[in-house]
Amino acid sequence: MRSAAPLGPVTRRRPVDDPAVRLFFFHHAGGSHLLYRGWTRLFPDDWDICLLDAPGRGNAQALPLIDDCADLVAFFDKALAPLLNRPFAFFGHSVGARVAYALTRRLDETARELPLWLGVSSFRAPQPESAGPALSRSLRSDTALRHWLRTTGGAPDRLLSDDSLWNAFAPVLLSDLGLADTWDHETPGTPLPVPLTVFGGTDDTVVTPGQLENWPRLTADYLGLHTYAGGHFYLNDHRERLAGRITQTVRTRLRPPSPE
């Protein structure tokens, strides 16, 4: 191990140079790697936990926002490439689930090493047709957007009530929600040859458990849907349980070392 890695799109609180696994976490719309604050300590010491920031927020604040889904996936593809030289896995929450899925499909389509496992949380599977009006269009006004965040628990009260913080945050969130609307209209390809687990909150009004039921057709190795008490950000109250399940699942997918 060594000291924390420098700032950038990948934050490694406890870098491991020769890890058993690299586990990458993708954040929600308008969020940053801080969604996973404190998660690193919940995983084995020989795992390299990589918390990601899309451009324009967190430790990638200096980079310009990306408003095209293919460009965002290409950005992460390039940023993560040097770290995909060890067994790795992806977990994404909300829009981060779609980013993780899209990056996995890109790796598959370009015949590169695939993740041991993909975890998707609180986001609908891509559909060949729109399931309804674009969410970002219904949240264009400040009033609607702030109300939506209050009801979903997607932002702290301080951010919603401080105009200077809000004016910096709102454009990032709207950009991310626009990406989510675009992805929802994609026609999925053939099932991925990657084990996939789906997670969600039992009381989520943004993406209900029923809206998570289309994920199995996108993988040749579906590992089930796991729901936890709570809303769209249920994971904040179940970090230890989620980390335990992720650790157990990924460990079962690790290849045993070759005999010498």
Helices and strands as residue ranges (DSSP letters): E 10-11, E 21-26, G 33-36, G 40-42, E 47-52, G 58-60, H 69-80, G 81-83, E 88-93, H 95-109, E 118-121, H 135-138, H 142-152, H 157-161, H 163-183, E 192-201, G 209-212, G 215-218, E 219-228, G 234-237, H 239-253
